[in-house]
Amino acid sequence: MTGLPPESATAAAAVEAGWRKPQTTIPLADPEGIARKLFDKLGTEQAQQVCAVLAELVTEAQQDSP
C-alpha cells in the first residue's frame, strides 16, 4: 500500500480487512475494453459466469422487445 494516495490506501486496507469488496472502474465506451478489463480482473471461471448471465439478460431483453 506504500505510495498510494490516502484514499486508495484506505480502500485497499478496507478490502484487506474484509470490510469492503474489491472494486474497479471500467470505461464504458469500448465493449472490447470492457470485456478485457473484466477478464483481467475476474479470471476465466468468473468471466464465463458473467458471459452466461449477460447472455440470459440479452435473451430476456429481446423477448420483452416488441
C-alpha positions in Angstrom: 0.0 0.0 0.0 3.0 2.3 0.1 3.0 5.1 -2.4 -0.8 5.1 -2.8 -2.9 8.2 -2.3 -4.5 8.2 1.2 -8.0 7.3 -0.1 -6.5 4.4 -2.2 -4.6 3.1 0.8 -7.7 3.3 3.0 -9.8 1.5 0.4 -7.1 -1.2 0.0 -6.9 -1.6 3.8 -10.7 -2.0 4.0 -10.6 -4.7 1.3 -7.7 -6.5 3.1 -9.7 -6.4 6.3 -12.8 -7.8 4.6 -14.8 -4.6 5.3 -15.2 -3.8 1.7 -15.4 -5.8 -1.5 -12.8 -5.2 -4.2 -13.9 -2.7 -6.9 -12.7 -1.4 -10.2 -13.5 1.3 -12.7 -14.3 0.4 -16.2 -14.8 3.0 -19.0 -18.0 2.1 -20.9 -17.1 3.5 -24.3 -15.5 0.3 -25.7 -17.2 -3.1 -25.4 -13.9 -4.9 -26.1 -12.2 -2.9 -23.5 -14.9 -3.7 -21.0 -14.6 -7.4 -21.7 -10.8 -7.3 -21.4 -10.9 -5.4 -18.1 -13.4 -7.8 -16.7 -11.5 -10.8 -17.8 -8.2 -9.4 -16.4 -9.9 -8.7 -13.0 -12.1 -11.9 -12.8 -10.2 -14.7 -14.4 -11.6 -17.4 -16.6 -14.2 -19.0 -14.4 -15.9 -15.8 -13.2 -15.7 -14.3 -16.8 -17.6 -17.4 -18.1 -20.2 -16.9 -15.4 -20.6 -13.2 -16.4 -20.9 -14.2 -20.0 -23.7 -16.7 -19.1 -25.6 -14.1 -17.1 -25.2 -11.5 -19.9 -26.5 -13.9 -22.5 -29.5 -14.6 -20.3 -30.2 -10.9 -19.9 -29.9 -10.2 -23.6 -32.3 -13.1 -24.3 -34.8 -11.7 -21.8 -34.5 -8.2 -23.2 -35.0 -9.5 -26.8 -38.1 -11.4 -25.7 -39.5 -8.3 -23.9 -39.0 -6.1 -27.0 -41.9 -5.6 -29.4 
